[in-house]
């Protein structure tokens, strides 16, 4: 997302909380090859959608994962100990 590209990821671990399905990328079911194939083809066929998702992802990274925000969250964790 930091590279302004849409993400295709599986619905495992923290990925569903990181990738906003339909906004910053597409989430597919783990092990579902057809779902992965469909997501990849959808991205290949729609340049505007790729661009829009990439921009949304970049904005999310800048907002949620900036150095200042990361430091703020870390300080908050240390203060709670």
N, C-alpha and C positions, 0 to 999 in steps of 0.2 A: 504494500500500500504506500510505503514511503516513496517508491519510485513512480507513483501516479499510474499504477496498473491495477486492473481489477483482479480479484483473487478468486480462485476456485479451490475450495477446501472441503474436507469431509467434516461431518458433524461429530467430531470427537474432541475430547479434552476441552481446552479453553477456546478453541477455534470458533464455535458458535457465538461466543461472547465478544470476540474480536472482529469477526467478519459480519457485517450487517447484510443478511441475505437479501439480494435484490437491490441493494444500495451501494455497497462497497465491493461486492463480489457475489458469488453464488456458492451456496452450501449444498453438498450432495451426501447421500447416505454412504457410510463406510462400506466398502466392498461391492457397491452397486456400479458396475462398469458401464451399464447403459445410461445411468444418470450422469456419470462423469462425461461420457461421450456427448450426451445432449447438451450439457453445460458448455463444453468446449466448442461445440458447433455453434451454439447460440452466440458465444463471444466472437467467434471468427466471422460470423455473418452480419454482425451489427456494430459497425465502427462507432456510431454515436453513443450507443449504450456502453461500449468499452471505455470511451473517453469520459463519459459522465460518471461511471463507477470509479474510474481511476482518480478523477478529481475529488470525488467524495471521500475516497480512501485517503488521499493525501491530506485533505482537510482534517480528517479524523486523527491521523497520525500527528499532525502539527498541534492539534488541540489537546489530545490525550497523552501523548508520549514525548512531549517536548522535554528538554533538560530541566526547565523550571518546574514543570508539573511532576516529573519523576522525582526530583529532589523534594518537592513539597510532600509527596506521598511517603517518601522514605523518612523524612523528619517526623511525619505524623505517626508512623509505625514505631520509631524510636521513642517518641514521647509517650506512647501508650504502654511501653514496657515498664 
